[in-house]
Amino acid sequence: MSLSRFKLVFFVPADSTRDILDHLFRKFPDELGKIGEYEQCAFITRGTGQFMPKGSAIPTIGKVGQLEFVDEDRVELVVNDKGKHEEIKQAIKELKNVHPYEEVAYDVYKLEDF
């Protein structure tokens, strides 16, 4: 079985970052944030997110029709996958379950070894 590695990047209100990371690392100790002999590895960058809820949105922060600005963290972490993408799919599913936003912004990048 070949191993694949992905980078999962997601955006989260800054006051929720620690809780989400702690939860994900507890739930997936062998799959998320492991690089060699290091575990719970993540890179966190602070910035400002903006969004405007529309239509039938039920925003956690802000109001429908109003542009909102939020202190957010960009979180990057490695996902070790056994090759069938199950681990990355489960990590994203769990992220969506614990994230405070109705719509979770995230990116997935396939990593290559050189």
C-alpha angles and dihedrals in degrees: 000000000000122000122228127197127210135180113227114202121186139167122228139168105271094239091058099047099091094047093049094047093046090051095047094046090049093048096044107026095157098039107042128061098355116139113169109302092349126091137190089032115168138151116221125192123184120223144136122275123198133196142153117217112222139187114347095355117141101206122202088207125028134006135282111271094016124107109237131198119200135182100242138174125226104216122197125188139160121248118203109210128189091225107270096079092244094124095051091046092050092047091053092046091052092045089055090048095054101032115104095221124090089223116035118211111215142148131205123206125187110229124216127205117231 
